[in-house]
Amino acid sequence: MGSITEVYSSVCKELKLRTNRYILEVLQETEGKTGDITLKLTGNDRLRKVEKVTNKDALALSRTLRDNDSVTGLDLRYNCITDEGAEHLADLLQENVCLRSLDLMCNDIQTDGAEYIAKSLTSNEALLSLRLTGNKIGNRGAMHLASMLQRNSTLQELDMADSDLGTQSVIAFAIVLNNNKSLRSVNISRPLLFSHQEETAVHLSSMLVVNQCLRELHLGKMGMTDSGVERLTEALRTNYTLKYLDLRCNRMTRDGARCLANVLKNNGTLEILDLASNRIEDDGALYLSQAIALPTCNLKAHSVICCPVAVCRRSRPMCVCTRWTGVCVWPRSSMG
């Protein structure tokens, strides 16, 4: 077998496809490299002349990488791949046993493409990370992926943010995660939810009680209110594995912040908490700041940017408040 560039050129000639110069350049750059290789074929690279990857290019790449054991990552963000191209990549996932990550963010993959990928992953034992952010796979496409997780025991990271998931598919993922032991990170931010009864929060809460493997959970832009946050915090009291909780851009107020603060006082596992763009106000920021100041809190990063809070007017040395909380939590005994 020749070099990867020669294989690509040969495949294009065999399939009577035009050679994509962008792909050819990236492949040439990998020659001579050892170890794991990630092909970065992003369609929004401003530092070089880009020719976006199309469905035919996806076919050529699939054939080129079919027997390749050096390429472990494929980054195809911001290209022109549709369901047809997703089918070609699904064929690659069935035949290649070395590919560990596949990033298809912001292409044009919809329900059928998600189904092709889901079917290929039911038997795939190599892929660890799949990113479908920004592809409008819809509720049906997400249901196919949820069904896949019942059989796949390898995938560790799944990102489906901004993919038009519905209430049914979000609940399906929560149910599947009750038994899935491999996933470490899940992003289902910005689904299309039309109910105000917090059904998704109820099921996600039940999942967090049972699942002791998940490390990251991204629930941004879900329209979650204080009621839903309260259900989540009830589950976090008994969950000792989740390290990153993303609740940005929801409808949380100071009451939800108070529930989270009560959890932070005793939960020594949570390390990153994102509450950006919630209306926690001064009281909510104070609850959180007081909890963070306790030695039992293990939080390492906390975002509350774009939250309406007042500006802290104290400027004492060693004050534990920050610019983004705007609330001083200097110990009361030291306050004048």
C-alpha positions as CSV (number, residue, x, y, z in Angstrom):
1,M,0.0,0.0,0.0
2,G,1.3,3.4,-0.9
3,S,1.2,6.7,1.1
4,I,-2.2,8.0,2.1
5,T,-1.9,10.7,-0.5
6,E,-1.4,8.1,-3.2
7,V,-4.3,6.1,-1.9
8,Y,-6.6,9.1,-2.1
9,S,-5.5,10.0,-5.6
10,S,-6.0,6.4,-6.7
11,V,-9.5,6.3,-5.1
12,C,-10.5,9.5,-6.9
13,K,-9.3,8.1,-10.2
14,E,-11.1,4.8,-9.7
15,L,-14.4,6.5,-8.7
16,K,-13.9,9.2,-11.4
17,L,-14.1,12.0,-8.8
18,R,-12.4,15.3,-8.9
19,T,-9.5,15.6,-6.4
20,N,-10.2,18.1,-3.7
21,R,-7.0,20.2,-3.3
22,Y,-7.7,21.0,0.3
23,I,-8.0,17.3,1.2
24,L,-4.8,16.6,-0.8
25,E,-2.8,19.3,1.0
26,V,-3.9,18.1,4.5
27,L,-3.1,14.5,3.6
28,Q,0.3,15.5,2.3
29,E,1.0,17.2,5.7
30,T,0.4,14.0,7.5
31,E,3.0,12.0,5.6
32,G,6.0,11.1,7.7
33,K,4.2,11.7,11.0
34,T,4.0,9.0,13.6
35,G,1.5,8.3,16.3
36,D,-2.2,9.2,16.2
37,I,-3.2,11.6,13.4
38,T,-6.2,13.8,13.2
39,L,-7.3,15.1,9.8
40,K,-8.5,18.6,10.3
41,L,-10.6,19.4,7.2
42,T,-12.7,22.2,8.7
43,G,-14.6,24.3,6.2
44,N,-14.1,27.5,8.2
45,D,-10.3,27.6,8.4
46,R,-9.3,31.2,7.6
47,L,-5.6,30.6,7.6
48,R,-5.6,28.6,4.3
49,K,-7.5,28.3,1.1
50,V,-10.4,26.0,1.8
51,E,-12.4,23.9,-0.6
52,K,-15.4,22.6,1.5
53,V,-15.9,18.9,1.7
54,T,-18.9,17.6,-0.2
55,N,-20.7,14.2,-0.3
56,K,-18.4,13.0,-3.0
57,D,-15.4,14.0,-1.0
58,A,-16.8,12.1,1.9
59,L,-17.1,9.0,-0.3
60,A,-13.5,9.4,-1.4
61,L,-12.3,9.9,2.2
62,S,-14.3,6.8,3.3
63,R,-12.6,4.6,0.8
64,T,-9.2,6.2,1.5
65,L,-9.3,5.6,5.3
66,R,-11.0,2.2,5.1
67,D,-7.8,0.2,5.8
68,N,-5.8,3.1,7.4
69,D,-4.6,2.5,10.9
70,S,-2.8,5.8,11.6
71,V,-5.7,8.3,11.3
72,T,-7.6,8.3,14.6
73,G,-9.5,11.6,14.3
74,L,-11.6,13.1,11.5
75,D,-12.6,16.8,11.9
76,L,-15.2,17.8,9.2
77,R,-16.8,20.8,10.9
78,Y,-18.5,23.5,8.8
79,N,-18.6,21.6,5.5
80,C,-21.3,20.7,3.0
81,I,-22.0,17.1,4.1
82,T,-25.7,15.9,3.9
83,D,-27.4,12.6,4.6
84,E,-25.7,11.1,1.5
85,G,-22.2,12.0,2.9
86,A,-23.2,10.7,6.3
87,E,-24.0,7.4,4.8
88,H,-20.5,7.2,3.3
89,L,-19.0,8.1,6.7
90,A,-21.2,5.4,8.3
91,D,-19.7,2.9,6.0
92,L,-16.3,4.0,7.2
93,L,-17.3,3.5,10.8
94,Q,-18.3,-0.1,10.0
95,E,-15.0,-0.9,8.3
96,N,-12.3,1.2,10.1
97,V,-11.3,0.0,13.6
98,C,-8.9,2.8,14.4
99,L,-11.0,6.0,14.1
100,R,-11.6,7.3,17.7
101,S,-13.2,10.7,17.0
102,L,-15.6,12.1,14.4
103,D,-16.6,15.8,14.4
104,L,-19.4,16.7,12.0
105,M,-20.4,20.0,13.6
106,C,-22.5,22.4,11.5
107,N,-23.0,20.3,8.3
108,D,-26.4,19.6,6.8
109,I,-27.0,16.1,8.2
110,Q,-30.7,15.4,9.0
111,T,-32.8,12.5,10.2
112,D,-31.7,9.9,7.6
113,G,-28.0,10.7,8.1
114,A,-28.4,10.3,11.9
115,E,-30.0,6.9,11.3
116,Y,-27.1,5.8,9.0
117,I,-24.5,6.8,11.7
118,A,-26.5,5.2,14.5
119,K,-26.8,1.9,12.7
120,S,-23.1,1.8,12.1
121,L,-22.3,2.5,15.7
122,T,-24.3,-0.4,17.0
123,S,-21.5,-2.7,15.9
124,N,-18.6,-0.2,16.1
125,E,-16.2,-0.7,19.0
126,A,-13.6,2.0,18.2
127,L,-15.3,5.4,18.1
128,L,-15.0,7.3,21.4
129,S,-16.3,10.8,20.4
130,L,-19.1,11.9,18.1
131,R,-20.0,15.5,17.6
132,L,-23.2,16.4,15.6
133,T,-23.7,19.9,16.9
134,G,-25.8,22.1,14.6
135,N,-27.1,19.3,12.4
136,K,-30.9,19.3,12.3
137,I,-31.3,15.6,12.9
138,G,-34.6,16.3,14.7
139,N,-36.5,14.2,17.1
140,R,-36.5,11.0,14.9
141,G,-32.8,11.2,14.2
142,A,-32.1,11.6,17.9
143,M,-34.3,8.6,18.7
144,H,-32.1,6.5,16.4
145,L,-29.0,7.6,18.3
146,A,-30.7,6.9,21.7
147,S,-31.5,3.4,20.5
148,M,-27.9,2.9,19.4
149,L,-26.7,3.6,22.9
150,Q,-28.5,0.6,24.2
151,R,-26.1,-1.6,22.3
152,N,-22.9,0.5,22.0
153,S,-20.6,0.2,25.0
154,T,-17.7,2.2,23.6
155,L,-18.8,5.7,22.9
156,Q,-17.7,8.2,25.6
157,E,-18.6,11.6,24.3
158,L,-21.8,12.6,22.4
159,D,-22.6,16.2,21.4
160,M,-26.0,16.9,19.9
161,A,-26.5,20.5,20.9
162,D,-28.6,22.7,18.6
163,S,-29.9,19.6,16.7
164,D,-33.6,20.2,17.1
165,L,-34.1,17.4,19.6
166,G,-37.7,17.1,21.0
167,T,-39.1,16.2,24.4
168,Q,-39.5,12.5,23.4
169,S,-35.8,12.1,22.4
170,V,-34.5,14.0,25.4
171,I,-36.5,11.7,27.7
172,A,-35.3,8.7,25.6
173,F,-31.6,9.7,26.2
174,A,-32.3,10.1,30.0
175,I,-33.8,6.6,30.1
176,V,-31.0,5.0,28.1
177,L,-28.4,6.6,30.4
178,N,-29.9,4.7,33.3
179,N,-28.0,1.7,32.0
180,N,-25.3,3.0,29.7
181,K,-21.9,2.7,31.5
182,S,-19.6,4.1,28.8
183,L,-20.7,7.7,28.1
184,R,-18.7,10.3,30.1
185,S,-20.0,13.5,28.4
186,V,-23.4,14.3,26.9
187,N,-24.5,17.6,25.3
188,I,-28.2,18.0,24.5
189,S,-28.4,21.8,24.8
190,R,-31.0,23.8,22.9
191,P,-33.7,21.2,22.2
192,L,-37.1,22.2,21.0
193,L,-39.3,21.8,24.0
194,F,-42.8,23.2,24.1
195,S,-44.0,21.9,27.4
196,H,-43.7,23.9,30.7
197,Q,-44.1,20.9,32.9
198,E,-40.4,20.1,33.2
199,E,-40.8,16.4,32.1
200,T,-37.2,16.4,30.8
201,A,-35.8,17.6,34.1
202,V,-37.7,14.9,36.0
203,H,-36.3,12.2,33.8
204,L,-32.8,13.6,33.8
205,S,-32.9,13.9,37.6
206,S,-33.9,10.2,37.9
207,M,-31.0,9.3,35.6
208,L,-28.5,11.2,37.7
209,V,-29.6,9.2,40.8
210,V,-28.8,5.9,39.0
211,N,-25.9,6.8,36.6
212,Q,-22.6,6.9,38.4
213,C,-20.4,7.1,35.2
214,L,-21.3,10.4,33.6
215,R,-18.8,13.2,34.1
216,E,-20.2,16.0,32.0
217,L,-23.8,17.0,31.4
218,H,-24.7,20.0,29.2
219,L,-28.2,21.3,29.5
220,G,-28.0,24.8,28.2
221,K,-30.9,26.7,26.5
222,M,-33.5,24.2,27.7
223,G,-35.9,26.7,29.2
224,M,-35.4,25.1,32.6
225,T,-37.0,27.0,35.5
226,D,-36.3,26.8,39.3
227,S,-38.6,23.8,39.5
228,G,-36.5,21.8,37.1
229,V,-33.2,23.0,38.8
230,E,-34.6,21.9,42.1
231,R,-35.3,18.4,40.8
232,L,-31.7,18.2,39.5
233,T,-30.2,19.3,42.8
234,E,-32.2,16.5,44.6
235,A,-30.4,14.0,42.4
236,L,-27.0,15.7,42.8
237,R,-27.1,15.0,46.5
238,T,-26.6,11.3,45.8
239,N,-24.5,11.6,42.7
240,Y,-20.7,11.5,43.3
241,T,-19.3,11.3,39.8
242,L,-20.6,14.4,37.8
243,K,-17.9,17.0,37.6
244,Y,-19.2,19.4,35.0
245,L,-22.8,20.7,35.0
246,D,-23.8,23.2,32.3
247,L,-27.1,25.1,32.9
248,R,-26.4,28.3,30.9
249,C,-29.1,30.3,29.2
250,N,-32.0,28.9,31.2
251,R,-34.8,30.5,33.2
252,M,-33.2,30.1,36.6
253,T,-33.7,32.8,39.3
254,R,-32.3,33.2,42.8
255,D,-34.5,30.3,44.1
256,G,-32.7,27.9,41.7
257,A,-29.4,29.3,42.7
258,R,-30.2,28.7,46.3
259,C,-30.9,25.0,45.6
260,L,-27.6,24.7,43.8
261,A,-25.8,26.5,46.6
262,N,-27.2,24.0,49.1
263,V,-25.8,21.1,47.0
264,L,-22.4,22.8,46.7
265,K,-22.0,22.9,50.4
266,N,-21.9,19.2,50.7
267,N,-21.1,17.9,47.2
268,G,-17.4,17.5,46.9
269,T,-17.4,16.2,43.3
270,L,-18.7,19.0,41.2
271,E,-15.8,21.0,39.8
272,I,-17.3,23.2,37.0
273,L,-20.7,24.9,37.1
274,D,-21.9,27.1,34.2
275,L,-24.8,29.4,35.1
276,A,-24.2,32.1,32.5
277,S,-27.2,34.0,31.3
278,N,-29.6,33.1,34.1
279,R,-31.4,35.7,36.2
280,I,-29.9,34.7,39.6
281,E,-29.6,38.4,40.7
282,D,-27.9,39.6,43.8
283,D,-29.5,37.1,46.2
284,G,-28.6,34.1,44.0
285,A,-25.0,35.2,43.6
286,L,-24.7,35.6,47.4
287,Y,-26.1,32.1,48.0
288,L,-23.5,30.7,45.6
289,S,-20.6,32.8,46.8
290,Q,-21.2,31.7,50.4
291,A,-21.3,28.1,49.4
292,I,-18.1,28.4,47.3
293,A,-16.3,29.9,50.2
294,L,-16.8,26.8,52.3
295,P,-14.0,24.2,52.5
296,T,-16.4,21.4,51.6
297,C,-17.0,22.9,48.2
298,N,-14.6,21.6,45.5
299,L,-15.7,23.9,42.7
300,K,-12.8,25.0,40.5
301,A,-14.6,27.0,37.8
302,H,-17.9,28.9,37.9
303,S,-19.4,31.1,35.3
304,V,-22.2,33.6,35.9
305,I,-21.5,36.0,33.1
306,C,-24.4,37.9,31.7
307,C,-26.3,37.4,34.9
308,P,-27.9,40.6,36.4
309,V,-26.0,41.1,39.6
310,A,-24.8,44.3,41.3
311,V,-21.2,45.3,41.3
312,C,-19.2,44.6,44.4
313,R,-18.1,47.8,46.1
314,R,-15.7,46.3,48.6
315,S,-12.0,46.1,47.6
316,R,-10.4,44.4,50.5
317,P,-7.3,42.3,50.0
318,M,-8.0,38.6,49.8
319,C,-11.7,39.2,49.2
320,V,-13.1,35.9,47.8
321,C,-15.7,37.7,45.6
322,T,-14.9,38.0,41.9
323,R,-15.8,40.4,39.1
324,W,-18.3,38.0,37.7
325,T,-20.3,37.4,40.9
326,G,-20.3,41.1,42.0
327,V,-21.0,40.0,45.5
328,C,-18.6,40.2,48.4
329,V,-18.5,37.2,50.7
330,W,-15.8,38.4,53.0
331,P,-16.2,36.6,56.4
332,R,-18.7,38.5,58.5
333,S,-16.4,38.7,61.4
334,S,-14.0,40.8,59.2
335,M,-16.7,43.2,57.9
336,G,-16.8,46.6,59.3
